């Protein structure tokens, strides 16, 4: 209790040189959710205020070793990996999150991020198309995914797949303006 109060004081006064060792001690001494909270706070400080992305990554990964679905640690790790430009590791993290995603909406968001990474960072258009196909299996009427997939099919010169995608889109949309939008 005393160390938690002290950590709040250090944080309010921006005494990071005292706060970081205190959080490290808390993480070493605690177990379960309190340990995870201390490690996530430590990772957040290391990433956002100290710019130590490697230590931030380690803090989040310690939490994920004990609780692979910990949402704050997953988010912190994603932000850290993106900030560090470690896109292969970020892809692995996103795929790991897919395994623990309880809802189709969360899975759709993850698949869209995966598709964007494949397309924008790795220029792997075929892999991006596969990811967007996964989005459309989960949500067949998702227009942004259809639009991106159509662009990728044109880039990959997959004309038959493009025609089938246009047909599916036309069947799902009743407004002529929306039909023409893809």
Secondary structure, DSSP 8 states (H G I E B T S, - for coil): -HHHHHHHHHHHTT-HHHHHHHHHHHHHH--HHHHHHHHHHHHHHHHHTS--HHHHHHHHHHHHHH-TT-HHHHHHHHHHHHHHT-HHHHHHHHHHHHHT--SHHHHHHHHHHHHHHHHHTS--HHHHHHHHHHHHHH-TT-HHHHHHHHHHHHHHT-HHHHHHHHHHHHHH---HHHHHH-
